[in-house]
């Protein structure tokens, strides 16, 4: 279904680009083809029947993620909005799970100035790269609510004084562990990577007696944005920096970074399955939630799913900060998603109203309780219902507010190229093609070509 929608969106886009390109010699009666194709997409969703006959209906297309429960929850919020605004139809479309692929799809729409998508769910690393295509939400009422959200995220989303996206949910990498198995093998929650390695081995060996498919540690090793997050955590947790520092210097070729990435490569095929080098978030979650792994690195969304009624690990796991290396302290990559309105939308005012509604307290509270998506609205971290559903929002609050940003602000609009070079390089180490020393030595020159920054 997801693939179908993506293909449909791509073909709609190509059709509209084609029609625009041919407009001078297109017969007048064929011109509305663009609208027809929009309608075709819109039929994927229910349309509101409550609009009174005389009112003009407006359709807003919002493109969202579908990792975990995202799509279902977003459809629910769209329903809530449509109930309150009978003249608006909000269509929710899904997009590829991998952030890198999602960006590719968005750029196809944005670079062709397509009006097909009004509201985009954008990653915390993209405001700088995408700002040129997005409206300033402060011109559409966001100023009144921006202060309710975490200030660093608002700052992250402000490019040249313009608020190009409203914060929606924040993310930080966490260590998931099977509390029942730590108890069974009399082990503590690991505080360092060495401890994690040792405990993963013990539990894996023990559990394999009954379950040959059992592994010690699962994480995101595919060559995509998720690997950039995992690897930034390794580096920062070991005092190895974050690839490019805030002063715009390339720091990746350093001993601590090399050491920890070589260590991570040694997990592949030992405490982590060989296939981990093609795992994204959902592959890791499926293995952990299926009862086949002792530890997992993942984002908070996996918490509520792991505790769902049909989960075999319900009540048997917990979360903690990620381990630290020998010479650092544990680090969590800062993730999260925002809502942005396209400059090319035909209805930017209504699109902005939809974006602000999705990001408002009521919607964030619902998503926090049902899906363990971390709010960006500060007051929700003191909300009893939210804390009851996800107690770690309170106990790991410091992890969320001190998470390590990827170097997106200082490298914009080239962050995606920087990240792609980094995860490709790390992936070559994980798959054994190169060792980290050679890979990072080469990488620093690639990063210099991309950014023109100095090597430190
Ligand atoms: C999560 C994070 C996002 C990150 C992505 C990588 O969705 O919220 O910021 O880029 O994972 O896979």
Boltz pocket constraint, residues with backbone or C-beta under 6 A from the ligand:
constraints:
  - pocket:
      binder: B
      contacts: [[A, 97], [A, 98], [A, 99], [A, 123], [A, 124], [A, 125], [A, 170], [A, 171], [A, 225], [A, 226], [A, 227], [A, 229], [A, 281], [A, 299], [A, 334], [A, 335], [A, 336], [A, 337]]
      max_distance: 6.0
